[in-house]
């Protein structure tokens, strides 16, 4: 299974806006498969279509991911799904198989509760 060198999350909540920073380093990917999701936002995203969510994402050491990385959180959830885009305009969720040992992801942003 997946093991980590670092799992860090910080947040500040002012009124209905939550600002956050997540820093994860994977020690070993093991044999995990499926969508790579980051679970555990400190508060649930507002349950309204188009709820405000903005994030910047930095990745290092992910197989096949070279450009256009972003992240989305669904309304009424505490989960972030990191995405990447290819040169042909297609957008895909980063898969756990894209992570290699020592992969590093940072996500910073804000959302409304």
C-alpha positions, -999 to 999 in steps of 0.1 A, spaced: 0 0 0 8 37 -2 31 51 25 41 87 31 73 106 40 52 138 46 15 146 50 11 182 60 -21 203 59 -25 239 71 -56 261 69 -71 294 80 -108 300 81 -121 336 79 -159 337 79 -170 313 51 -137 313 33 -111 285 40 -75 290 28 -54 259 28 -20 244 19 -13 207 15 21 192 11 24 154 5 55 133 -3 49 97 -12 75 73 2 63 42 -16 34 38 -40 31 1 -36 4 -14 -58 -24 11 -54 -46 19 -85 -74 43 -92 -79 81 -90 -55 99 -68 -77 119 -44 -67 140 -15 -92 135 13 -98 155 45 -104 192 38 -111 207 72 -146 219 62 -171 207 36 -172 227 4 -204 247 0 -233 226 -14 -241 249 -43 -235 244 -80 -203 263 -89 -192 267 -53 -160 287 -52 -129 266 -53 -95 278 -65 -62 261 -62 -27 261 -75 -9 227 -78 28 218 -80 39 182 -87 73 165 -90 81 129 -98 48 118 -113 51 95 -143 35 109 -175 25 143 -159 43 172 -174 19 201 -178 -14 218 -169 -19 205 -134 -50 217 -115 -73 206 -87 -111 205 -82 -133 198 -52 -169 188 -56 -197 206 -39 -206 191 -5 -173 172 -2 -140 173 16 -121 157 -13 -97 173 -38 -91 156 -72 -59 167 -89 -61 168 -127 -37 172 -156 -41 181 -192 -24 168 -223 -14 186 -254 -46 175 -272 -69 194 -247 -80 162 -228 -81 165 -190 -76 135 -167 -76 128 -130 -41 119 -118 -40 82 -111 -23 65 -82 -2 46 -108 12 80 -120 29 84 -86 63 69 -82 84 65 -50 93 100 -37 65 118 -57 57 152 -43 25 172 -46 16 206 -31 -19 222 -34 -27 256 -21 -60 275 -25 -93 286 -10 -129 276 -10 -163 286 4 -182 268 31 
